[in-house]
Amino acid sequence: MVFAAIRDSANVYFNYANKTGYCMDGDDTGATGSLDGDGWNVLQCNQLAMPNSTGNASMFLPYTFNYTKNTEICQQ
């Protein structure tokens, strides 16, 4: 009963079209279905740029957002 409830909850996201015979792919950890990684690039290029840079005083790797480079990549 608990597993059926979990499956039904997951189907709201993964099987929103309510296709019969649908089987969830447990290896699809990115939850992108038939989309490849380019789907995220399209999403990123259609959103307002949220530059986030980090320096050496952060737990994250140093990264400097380059607005011009980002725009060039999105316009390709």
Stockholm file with secondary structure:
# STOCKHOLM 1.0

chainA/1-76         MVFAAIRDSANVYFNYANKTGYCMDGDDTGATGSLDGDGWNVLQCNQLAMPNSTGNASMFLPYTFNYTKNTEICQQ
#=GR chainA/1-76 SS CHHHHHHHHHHHHHTTTCCTTCCCCTTCTTCCTTCCTHHHHHHHHTSCCCCCCBCTTSSSCCBCCCHHHHHHHHHC
#=GC SS_cons        CHHHHHHHHHHHHHTTTCCTTCCCCTTCTTCCTTCCTHHHHHHHHTSCCCCCCBCTTSSSCCBCCCHHHHHHHHHC
//
